[in-house]
Amino acid sequence: MKIAYSKGQTTFDNNKPTIIFIHGSGCSKNIWSYQINSLAGYANTIAIDLPSHGESMIQNINSISEYAKVVFDFINEINPPNPIPCGFSMGGAITLELLINYRDLFKFGILVCTGAKLKVFPQIIDLVQKDYNSYIEMIRLTYNKNEGNWVDKLIDDIKNCRQDVVFNDFKACDAFDIRDKLNLINTPVLIITAENDILTPKKYGEFLEKNIENAKRAHIMDSGHFVSLEKPASLTNIIKIFLCSKNNELSCAEVFRLSEELGVSAIDIGKQLDFMKIKITNCSLGLFGYKPEKKIVKKGDYIDPEIKEAIASKIINSKISCQSAWEIAMRFKIPKLSVGNACETLGLRISNCQIGAF
């Protein structure tokens, strides 16, 4: 069957993973527009329209497992390199099914505002079945206090989706419950929750994190359920951080590279890494994160007088800040490790790590 999709690039780069973005109930690939373009430098990106949604062909689907089979067949058909399913809400349920039933195909998975059980309020199911226009208006009134035009985009998506399709989506979500199967997931999974999400609250993500062996969770403040639209940059940045980390580690230099590229402070990236339990390695000043020594700073016999004077001018309470050490390195065009070694020789402690590691 025909599955419509959008791509962030013309052809696949075989050296990069491929993120398959899967939307939620009543939505379409349009909710991922920001992500497929912004992540294109980090991964091949594809956002699909599930059957009977957006531009895909009409097909009667009544369960999450049926949707998962369709997505699995689609992935096999296009054969992208290293596919990573990334699902939002109902799409997250589909991603969970993929990671359980077709786990040999996937090395990673991303779950956005979803849960292992997706109970839907009976009033919502009833409203969709009996008065679809009132349901659409309820969505508008619920989110119209938010800034930006993302609500209008969401409403357009829902309007373009048939009433019976949305009803079946919600019924499929309501019947979904794989809490007793999470132990079957053996691939690393990134879970993303949102502070103001009342449809799939934070506790849903916490349950996933606790019960999936290789799970990591990131949390977005000041966003409700539709995080890809409400906080598109925040969501994208978290995925970039996840993709850049290797073996649950991210180097100090890579943190600062990301900080400059994303326009986010190094300390904020450090906080997210700490929350996600990703270790910072290879401190640029040589103070931590090396193997097997842990730190590689060494005392020397000689310090250039000008560098020594520059360090002395930055001493506060017998310490020098990490930022000041970096500034000295840049001023004299020397490796940051050289400043770390000089401070070690002088018996000075370096404090206030710019990433928050110490």
Phi, psi and omega in degrees: 000157182280123173248119178282147179203160174243147180238151177272358181208161182286315182232158179286139169264112185293349179269000181239153173289168179239116178272123177259107183274129183239122185281179181259190183302131174071004182258192177213183178300342183299335182291347182254012186305315181297315186292318184293332178275317185287335181264001186299334178282345183255334184203159164292137184232134179221130173245127185255156165263120175296161178308138179070009177242149176054237184257006180281161181293154177288130174207133181284113179241132185237002182210158177295323180295325176295317176300317182299320179296320179297315180294319178301314179297321179297315180298318178297325182291315183274341174052059180281154177289133174044066183293139175235108176289134179231106186243141177253128175056247175300324176297329175292322175297319177298318178299318177300317178298319179297316183290336179272311189271339182229040191296338181292341183276338191242136177262342179213165173211152179231128183241120184244116176047066183213187181201167177284342174224131186238068177294130179255137179305127180304327180297325180289315178301317181295319181294318179298320182289323189259330185209080186297322180297322178292325176297315179299318179293325177298317178300316181299313183293328181293324188247003186290349178283349182281152179281160176087176184255017184294331180296319179298321178296318180296315181299319178300319178300311184294321178299324183279354179262133183296146181303316182292331179290315178296319178301313179295324176301311182293323177294321178295318177296317182298329180273351185283128178198103180238032182301327182275004182245000184297333179293347179279348180277118183243009178260152175300137183228133172261124179250131181238124179244164180231141188299321186255022180281112179263348181274316173232079188297168184308325182297334176296314179293323178297322178295317178298315181300319182289327190254356173255123192303314185252042184267146170230143182238137171243154185229134181249124178277161174057036175219147173265209188295319188273063191294329180294337178260322183286315182229063186299320182291319180299315179297314181297318181297321178297318179295321178298316179300316180299316181292328182281336180286143180233126180054041179064029181223151176216129184286157176304315181298322180291325176300315182288328175297315178296320180302314180292317182292318186274347183070031180240140182296149178299325181293325178291322175295319178300320178296318179294320178297319179297318179297321181277358180061039174258126184281141173270131183237170172052055175313131184295337177269000176081017189271338182197167170086020179249158179236137357269359189286340187076306174233151185237006176295144181221145174288145178240181180261343186216139174234130177305130183305321180293320178293320178299318179294319179297319178295316181301325182289345183255001183286129175228121181054046177065021180224160173233140183283154176304317181298318179296320178299317178297317182298321178294317179300316181291322181297318182265002178055049179237159178300146179299327178300328179297322177291320176300317178296319179297318179295322178296319179296322181278355181073027181264138175272135174266130186235174173055060175310133183291346177259350180090015181286334176209000000 
